Amino acid sequence: MLGILSKTKLCQGARRIIRLMRRRRIVREPEAFGYLMLSYSRAGQLRRALQVLTLMQKAGVEPNLSICNVAMNVLIRANRLEKAFKFMERMQLVGIMPNVVTYNSLIMGYCDLHRVEDAIELLDGMPAKGCPPDKVSYYTVMDFLCKEKRVEEVREMLQKMVRDSNLLTDQVTYDHLVHVLAKHGHGDEALEFLREAEQRGFQIDKVGHSAIVHSFCKEGNLDKAKEIVNEMFSKGCIPDVVTYTAVIDGFCRVGKVDQARKLLKQMERHGCKPNTVSYTALLTGLCRSGKSSEAREMMNTSEEDWWNPNAITYSVVMHGLRREGKLLEASEVAREMVKKGFFPTPVEINLLLQSLCEKGKVDEAKGFMEECLKKGCAVNVVNFTTVIHGYCQTDNLDAALSLLDDMYLSNKHADVFTYTTLIDALGKKGRIEEATDLLMKMLKKGLLPTPVTYRTVIHRYCERGQVEDLLKLLEKMLLRQKFRTAYNQVIEKLCYSGNLEAAEKLLGKVLRTASRIDGNTCHVLMESCLSKGIPLSAYKVACKMFQRNMIPDLKLCERVTKGLMSEGKLEEADKLMLLFVERGHIMPQS
């Protein structure tokens, strides 16, 4: 049981089993604690994983090399390489000497941190410590070099492996190099090692060839991929369905769907029956080329061709039809998918719902979502919010509010985005009281307003000129979730709508912190005052900024001064410029 749990993140279950063993007086070996440590590590709980060593000590279980190696591995996977070295020193102090597994973990740690030179130095020093490296030590370094396409250094490591450690390069070595290089998209280099292996009398199997074919296909180098496939026939290494599927997928990636179709038929002539993955690759290519209806027909005739579409096949065709705007057909495919027992994910459902709503078919979107819900699909709050947003976009607010009630009946709890969508729509239609009730309901449920919620509320209330109501709401919202620029946004909105009197009253709330953001808000208010022909108000704002040790924009203040002078307010104009002189921002002569 512990062995199984060590491969999962179910660390609490593993911890319970350790306790159960203690209660039933079952002897707990260090390996049992090692499994618990691995489970904690997979769950990302590094500290808890290392605390298992303390748990062992309390249980009277002496650590051995095996548990120490697990601890080293946990540290390295968490990128704590320096701690891993210190842990190894402590191991040696208590008489537990590291073995090749310990050093291999450290080599892997260096490679993960792209410190391959340090990894090679550690590998070279292993014999002097009485622990010669094994093939895993060399493979770990070579894997990193393959990934970085440092092929010459890979060859040097192969020579070093033979020369310094008497470890022969066998078929396993070449298989490993071919697969690693192909996996990282270095098809030409993988082919070089395949040729070298064959020259030395080793035979790379069809899996290795397929890996190279797949690498070339991903690069779009289909000519080389086909060349390898033909070469496989000449060697008597008949390509299997994986090889053919890789080439079909490659043709589809570059838009050569007709050639992919021909290759699918060629497979059958060579006695290699295409499987679901092969057909799905072709259908993906058809959908990418805008031939989703053809892909749909192929899927409908799947029983005649003796293959069964899977969840991915249905998903590919459904989204192909959706992208082409064939939403009814896409919905039918989704329904058929559910009937076959393949449930679309919430993300897939949402993509289709969005497309239906964008086309104004919100009722169809709601019907499709309800059908998915009845069939047991994982419909979530995002799906409901999408349909609610669709109703809001078509001004059908009663239907949107009704769907909000349906969410609770379906045990789906609306989130802050759902409420924000509805508040915005209600505010837009002037239904401010309903928007306020909904906002209060949201706050009572413990949902914290987001910056978007704040912007929505500020915009809609300022638009209607209900400043006093807005300020009361903001106080309640700010008690739940702080938002630094709430009042700044209110002032700027009021300036744009021309309500300068209300904006000036709020200035004191903004100037409490006197940050750069507040300075920008003051400048917006000053600009609005100037545009309305009241430079005296702009002058008062500038004076308040100086009182808060904020320096207003000089060019803007020069415009304020000109405005004051044109109105005969010379004393205020002089005073504004003197404030700049006192703070050393302009010379007295100026």
N, C-alpha and C positions, 0 to 999 in steps of 0.2 A: 504493500500500500504506500509506504513512504517513497519507494522507488518510482512509482507512478506519479505521485504528487510532486516529486522533485522536478518533473518535466512540465509543471504547470505553475501558475501564480497563486495557487490555493495554499498559501503559507499557513493560514490559521488552521486549516484542516490537518496539515502536517504537524503543527504544534500540539493539537489535541491528541493526535496518535502517540506522540512522544510522552505526553502526560498519562495517557491510558496505559502505555507500557509500564510506566512507573507504578501506577496503582495496582496493576496485575502482577507486579514483581517479575516482569520479563527483562532479562539482561539486555541492556542497551549498549551496543557496540559503537565505536566512533563513527562507523559508516552511517548509522541511523541518524546521528546528529548532522552528518555531512549532507544527507538528503534534505533535512530541514533547512540547512544553510543555503542550498541550491534553490529551494523554493522561495525563500526570502529574496535571494538575488534576482530571480526572474521577476518578482513583484516590484523590483526597484528599491527594496528596503535594505540598503547596504548596512546601515548601523545595526539593524535587527539581525542581519546575517552574521555579523562579527560578534554580536552578543551571545550567539550560540556557543562560542568557545567558553564564555563565562558560565553558561548554563551547564556545560559539560563538567566544568571544574566543580560546581556545586553538587553535581550528581556523582562525583567521585570517579569519573571516567577519564583516564589518562589520554591525552591526544597522541595520535600516531602520525606517521608520514602521510597517510591517505587523507586525513582530515585537514592537515596543514596545506596539502596541495589544493584541496577544495577552497580553503580560505584564500590562498594565493590567487586562484582562478577568479574568485569573486572580486578581489581587489583590482585585478587587471581589467576585468570586464567593466568595472566602474571607472576606468582610467585613473586609478590611484597607484601608479607604477612605483613612485618613491616609497609609499607605504608598504608596497609588496616587498621591496628590497629590505626595508627595516624589519618586516615580519620574518623574512628569511634569516636575518641575523639573529633574531630572538629564537628561532627554531634551533639554530646551531648551538646557542648558549645552553639550551636545555637538553642537548644531545641528540636532536633529530636532524640527521644530515640530509640535505637536499639530494634528489635524484634527477634523472634526465627529464622526468615529467615537470618537475619544479622549474628547471631551466627553460624548458620549452614554453611554459607559461610566460616567463619573463621575455623570451624572444618574441612571442606573439604580442606582448604589451608594447615593446619597442616598435614593432611593425605597425601596430594600430595607431601609434603616435607619429608615424612617418619618420622614425629615427632608425632607419635600416642599417646605417653604419654602426650604431651602437649595438644593434642586434648581431651583426656579423662579428664585432669585437667580442661580445659575450660568448658567441658560439666558438670562436677560436680559442678562448680561454678555458673552455670546459674540460679538455683532457688534463690540463695542469691541476684541476680541482678533483681529479679522480672520477670524472663523470663524462666519458666521451659522448659526443652528440650522436643521435640516431637519425634515421631518414626523416622523421617528423620535424626534427630541428632544421634540417636543410629545406624540406618542403615548405615550412612556414616562411622562411626568408625568400625562397623562390616564388612563392605565391604573390608576395608583395612586389617583387621585381617584375613578375609577369603582368600584374595589374598596371604597373607604371610603364610597361613596354620597354624595359631595360634588358633586352634579350642577350646582349653580350655579357652582362653581369650574371645572367642566369647560366650561361655556358661556363663561366668561371666557377660558379658554385657547383656545377656538376663535376668539373675537374677536381675541385677541392674535396668534394664528397668521396671521390675515388682515391685521390692521392693521400689525403690526410686521415681519412676514417675507414679506408678499405670497404666502403659501402658501394656495391656495384649498381650501375644504372641499369635497371631491368625494365620489363614491359610496363610494370606498374608506374615507374617514374615517368616514362614517356606518355602514358595514358593521362597521368595527372597533369603534366605540363600542357598537353593538347587541350584538355578540358578547361583548365584555368585561363589560358590565353584566349580560347574561343569564347568563353563566358564573358570576358571583358572586352570583346569586340576586336581582338587582334587576330583576324582570320589568317592573314599571310604568315605571321610568325608561327601560329599553330600548325599551319601546313608545312613549314620548314621542319619543325620537330617531327611531324608525321613521316616526312620523307627520310629524315635521319634515322628514325626508328626502323623503317622498312629496310634501309641499307644495312643496318646491324642485325637483320634477321628477325625482328619483332613484327608481329601483325597487329595493327590497330583495328579494333572491331568496328562494326557499323555504328555503334554509339559514338565513338570518337569522330568518325567521318561525319555523322549527323550533326555533331556539335560545330564542326567547321562549316558545314553547309548552312546551318542556322546563322552563324556569325556573318558569313558573306551575304546572306539574304537580308539581315538587319541593316547591313551597310548599303544595300541596294546593288551589290555586285553580283547580279544574277547569272552572268555568263560564267563566272568562276564556280558558282554554286552548281550549275548544270554540268560543268566540266568534271567536278568531283563526283557527281551522281553517275555520269557515264563511266568514269574511272572505277567506281565501285563495281559496276557490272563486269568490267574486264578483269577485275581481281577475284570475281566470284563472291564478292561481299554484297549480296543483293540488298538494295535499300529497303528499309521497312517503312511503315506508315508514318513514323516520326520524321524521317528524312524528307519524304514527299510532302508532308504537311508544311515543313519549314520552307520548302521552295514555293508551294502554293501561296503561303502567307507573304513571302518575299515579292512574288508577282503582284499580289493584291496591294501591297504597300506602295508600289510604284505605279499603280493604276493599270497594269496589264491583266485585266480580269479575264479576257478571252483566253490568254495563254494559260492562266491558272485553271480555267475550265477544261482546256485540252489536257493539261497534266493530270487532272482528276480522272479523266477517262483513261488516260495512259496507265495510271496506277492499276486499274481493273484488268487491263490487257496483260500486265506483267504479274497478275495473280496477287496483287496487294490490295486488299479491300479497304477503301476509305472509311474512316470512322467519323464519329460526331465532330471531333476536333477539326478534321480535314474539311468537312462541309461548312462548319462554322467559320473557318478561315475564309472560304470562298464567299459565303454570305456577307461577311464583314466587308470584303472587297467590293461586292455589288452595292452594298449600302453606302460605302464611301464614294462610289462613282455615281450616286443618284439613281440607282436601279433597285430601290427597296421593294417595289412591287414584284419584280422578278425574284428577289430573294424570298419574298413571302410565298410565291408560287412554288419555289423549290422546297420550302419548308412544308408546304401542304402535301407534296408528293413524297415526303420522306419515307413513308411506309412502303411505297413501291420500290424504293432504292435500298430498303433494309437498313435504315439508320434512324435513330431516335434523337430529336432535338433536345437539348438540355436547357438549363436556366440561362446560360450565357447566350445560346442561340436565339432564344426568344427575346432576350434583352437587346441583342444587336439589331434584330429586325424591327423591334418596337421603336427603338430610338432612331433608326434609319428612316422609318415612316414619319416619325415625329418631326425630324429635321426637314423633311420635304413638305411638311404642312399637311400630311394625310393623317389627320388626328383621329378620325373615326376608325380607320383601319388600325392605327396604332393602339387604340383602346380595345379593339377586338382581339388583337394579338395578346394584349395584357390579360384580358379575360380568359382567353384560351390557355395562357400560361398558368393562371391560377387554377383552372380546372384540371390541368395536368399535374398539379401538386408542386409547381415551382412558384414560390412567392417572390414577387419583386421587392426590392429593398425600399425603404422610405425615400432614399435619394432618387431612385428610378421613378417611383410614384410621383415625386415632386416635380421632376422634369416634365412629365406628361401633364400634370396639373397646371404648371406654369404656361405651357404651350396652349392648352385649352383656354385658360384665362386671358392670355394675350390676344386670342382670336375672339374674345367676347363670349365664349361658350362656357360660362361659369356654371350654369345649371348642369351641363354635361360633366364638368369637372367634379361637382359635388356628388352627382350620381355615381361616377366612377370611384370616387374615394369611399363612399358608403358601401359600395359593393365589395371593394377590397377589405374594408373593415369587417363586413359580415363573413367573408371567407377566411378570416384569421390572419390577414397580412399585417405587417408591423407598421400600421399607420401611426404617425406621431404628431406632435403639436405643430411642427413646421408645415406638415401637409394641410392641417386645418387653417393655419395662418395664411397659407398661399391662397386658399379658396376664399377666405374672409377678405383678403386684399383684393381679389378679383371682383367680389361684390362691391367693395368700396370704390373701385375704379369705374364700375358701371353705375354708380350712385344708387345702388340697391342696398341701403343701409339697414333696412328692416331685416332683410335676408341675412346680412352679415351678423347682426346682433342675435338673430335666431340661431345661427350656426354656433355662436359663442355659447349659448345655452346647451346646444347639442353636444358640445365638447365635454361638459360635465357629466351628461348622461352616459357618454362613452368612456368615462373615467380618464379623460385627457385634460390636463390642467393647463389653461392658457398661461403663456409666459409674458414677459414685459414687451416683447415685440408684437404679440397679438394685440395687447391693450393699446400700445402706441399707434398701431395701424388704425384701430377704431377711433381713438381720440382725435387723430389727425383728420379722419374722414368726417366725424361729427362736427369738429371745429370749422372745417371748410364749408359745411352746409349751414353754419350758424347755430347749430344745436349745442350751444355752449354748456347749458345746464346738464345735459346728458353726458357730455364729455367730462365735466367736473365730477359727476357721480361715478363714472367709470374709473377716473383717475384715483378717487378716494377708495374705491373698491380694490383697485390694484395695490395701493399702499397698505390697506388693511390685511391683504393676503401675504404681506411681507416681501413683495417683489420690489426690487430696487430700481429706481428710474435710471435710464442710461443717458448719455449725452444727447442721443437722438430724441429721447422722450422730452428732455428739457427744451431742445430747439423747437420741437413740435408745439409744445404748450405755449412757449413764449411767442412764437410766430402767430399762432391762431388767436390768442388773447389780445395781442397788440394790434392785430389786424381789425379786431372788433372794438378796439379802444377801451377794453375792460381792464385797465391797469391795476386798479385797487384789488379786484378779484384775483388777478394774476399774482400780485405780491403776496397775498394770503396763501395761495396755493404753493408758491415757491418756498415760503417759510416751512410748510409741512413737508415738502419734498426734500429740502436741504437737511431737515432733521434725520431723514432716513439715509440719504446719500449725498455727500458733499459734491458740489460742482463749482469749480473755481470761477468760471466766467459767466455764471447765470445772470448776474446783474449787468455785466458788461453787454451781454447780448440784448437784454431788455432796453438799455439806454440806446444802443445802436439801432434797434428796431424802431424805437420811438422817434429817433432823429430822422430816419428814412420816411416815417409816416407823418412827420411834421409836428409831432407833439413835444415841443422843446421844453415846455413848462414842466411836464411830468418827468422828462429826462433829467432836468437840472435838479429836481427834488431827490432823485436817486443817486446823484453823483457822490454823496457822502458815503454810501454803502460801498462804492467801488474804490474810493481813495483810501480805504482803511489799510490796504496792503501796499499800495504805491509800487506796483510792478510795471514792467514794460507793456504788458497787456492793458493795464489800466491807462497808461499814457496814450496808447492807440485809441482807446474809447474816448478819452478827453479830446483828442484831436478830431475825432468824428463829430463830437458835439460842437466844438469850436467852428468847424467847417459849416455845420448846419446853421449855426447862429449867423455866420457871415452871409451865407446864401439867403437867409431870411431878412438881412439888412439890420441886424441888431448886434453891432460889434461890441457893445457894452457887456452883453451876456458872455460873449467869447472872452472878453477881458477878465471877467470874474472867474471863469473856468481856469484861465492861465494863472491867475493869482493863487487860486486854490492848489494848483499843481506846485507852484513855488513853495507854498506853505508845507507841502509834503515832501520837500527836497526832490521834486521831479522837475526836470528842465523841459519845457515845451519846445516844439519845433520853431526855430528862429524865423524861417521864412513865413510860416503861418502867422507868427506874432507880428511880423512886419506888416502883413496885410491887415491884421487887427488894428495896428497903430494908425495906418492910413485911414481905416474906417472911422476910428475915434476922432482923428483930426478933421475929417470931412464933416463930422457932427459938432465940431467945436469943443470937444472934450480933450483939450491939450494936456491938462494935468494928468489924466489917466494914461494918455499916450506916452508922456515923459516917464511916468512911474514904471510902466511895463518895460521900457528899454533900460531904465536904471537897474531893474531887477536882474537883467542879463549882465550888465556891467559889474554889479556887485559880486556876481558868481564867476566873473572872469571869462564870460563867453563872447563878449565884444569889447573893443577898446573904448575908453572914454571919449577919444577924439571922434570916433564913429558916432 
